[in-house]
């Protein structure tokens, strides 16, 4: 039986998640670990949005993705 908390991301999804985390961190001028904590632990943005929407999101430009994720953080009420 598979552990429910294990994550099986493809290489592309993992690279895209890292891209998102690093670029949001650069935009907000914080360490990437802070953004990872927000996306993966303080909210469900990583597992409920970034990974499931990879196919659509990865076709967008960096500025769009960063702004979209920051807007989503605000909608979910998560802050730095």
N, C-alpha and C positions, 0 to 999 in steps of 0.2 A: 504494500500500500504506500502510495506516495505521500510525503509530508505536505500538508496544505500550505505551509509557509514557504516552500521551495519555489524558486522562480526559474522558469526555463525560457530565457530570452535568446533570440537569435543573435549572432554576432552583430548584424546590422542594427537591431533594436538596441543592443547594449551601447554601440558606438553612438547612436542617435541620442540616447538618454544622456550619455556623457557630454555630447555636444550641447544639448539643452541646458544641462546643469552648469557647465562652464560658462556659457554665454549669458545666462541669466545672472550668474555670479559677477561676471565682468560688468554687466550693465548696472547692477546694484552696488558694485564696488565692495563685495564681501567675498569671503573664502568660499570655494565650491562646496566644502563640507557643510557649510551652513545651508546652502540651497538644497543639497542632497537630503539633509535632515528634514527640511520643510517638505520636499517632494515625496520622500519615502516614509517618514515617520510621523510628522506633524499633520500630514494630510495624505490623501490617497492619489495625489496628482500623477505620480509615476506609474502606478499600476492601473489606475482607472482612466487615464487620459493619454499620457505620453506614449506608453507601449501599445495600448489598443488602437490608437489613432496614428500609429507610425506611418502606415501606408499613405495617408493623406498629408500628414504634417511634414514628412521629410521632403515633399515636393515644393514646400513653401520657402521663402527667403528667410535668412537669419533674423532680420528685423521683425518680420511678421511673427515668427515663432516666439521670439523673446517677448514681444508685446502681448501676444496671446497668453503666454504662460504667466506673465505678471498680472494681467487682467483676471485670469483664473484664480491666482493666489488671493487677489482682492475679493473676488466673489465668494471664495471659501472662507474668508476672514482670517487667513494665515499671514502673519507678518514676520519680519526679521527679528 
